Amino acid sequence: DAGVTQSPTHLIKTRGQQVTLRCSPKSGHDTVSWYQQALGQGPQFIFQYYEEEERQRGNFPDRFSGHQFPNYSSELNVNALLLGDSALYLCASSLVGQGAYEQYFGPGTRLTVT
Amino acid sequence: AQKVTQAQTEISVVEKEDVTLDCVYETRDTTYYLFWYKQPPSGELVFLIRRNSFDEQNEISGRYSWNFQKSTSSFNFTITASQVVDSAVYFCALSLRGGSYIPTFGRGTSLIVHP
């Protein structure tokens, strides 16, 4: 039973560029949440996708957008990258309505913006 | 508003010592969940325990134990006879029914266990 997978593992981008991160949820899960974890901080919720729609959103600017595909996998897009976007981006999957109750995290994508 | 405070930024112990990681939370909701996660250097958050607000029973799982006290809004985590493999960052988190169960994490406590 495959867990949550994310790609790529590491990424280096330049300020102003755009980036796309990918996540495949755990088998049987239909909801994907994205988190940003800055160095020395706890994860912060970005948004959650279910049925290909954004259901919940945290306090992040519109530069952060996402998408969910019919197979439940998801992408996180960040436009106009800033140095402050450097962080570990975690994807978590769950079943609808369960939220954090039963949520599984992927290994993350470490994004460095130079 | 909800908040989780982990006042200990870093704890350093020698193997076989017992160690307690503190977690204090704030919420006005009566229905909520508390969590502890372990984050090893690989980065993946590993779920350790979930506790709902109506269950104040303490729990023990092997060398791990958790003490939930609503009177002090605390959910502390104790590792007995620590091992080098316990070295990681540990996060406490709170999720509210009123917040669609989206979790709020503390800033984490880095535990270093020396051989």
Contacts between the chains, C-beta under 8 A, distances in Angstrom:
chain1	res1	chain2	res2	distance
A	33	B	102	7.6
A	40	B	107	7.2
A	40	B	108	7.8
A	41	B	107	5.7
A	41	B	108	7.5
A	42	B	4	7.7
A	42	B	91	5.4
A	42	B	93	7.5
A	42	B	105	3.2
A	42	B	106	5.4
A	42	B	107	5.2
A	42	B	108	5.4
A	43	B	45	7.2
A	43	B	91	7.5
A	43	B	105	5.2
A	44	B	105	7.5
A	45	B	102	5.1
A	45	B	103	7.1
A	45	B	104	7.9
A	48	B	100	8.0
A	48	B	102	7.1
A	55	B	100	7.8
A	56	B	100	5.5
A	56	B	102	5.8
A	58	B	102	7.4
A	88	B	43	5.7
A	90	B	43	7.7
A	90	B	45	6.6
A	92	B	45	7.8
A	98	B	101	7.1
A	99	B	95	6.2
A	99	B	100	5.8
A	99	B	101	2.8
A	99	B	102	6.1
A	99	B	103	7.6
A	100	B	33	6.5
A	100	B	35	6.7
A	100	B	93	6.9
A	100	B	95	4.0
A	100	B	101	4.8
A	100	B	102	6.7
A	100	B	103	4.1
A	101	B	33	6.4
A	101	B	50	6.9
A	101	B	95	7.5
A	101	B	101	5.9
A	103	B	47	7.6
A	103	B	103	7.7
A	104	B	47	7.3
A	105	B	37	7.8
A	105	B	44	5.8
A	105	B	45	4.0
A	105	B	46	7.8
A	105	B	47	7.9
A	106	B	44	6.7
A	107	B	42	6.2
A	107	B	43	5.4
A	107	B	44	4.4
A	108	B	43	4.3
A	108	B	44	6.7
A	110	B	43	7.2
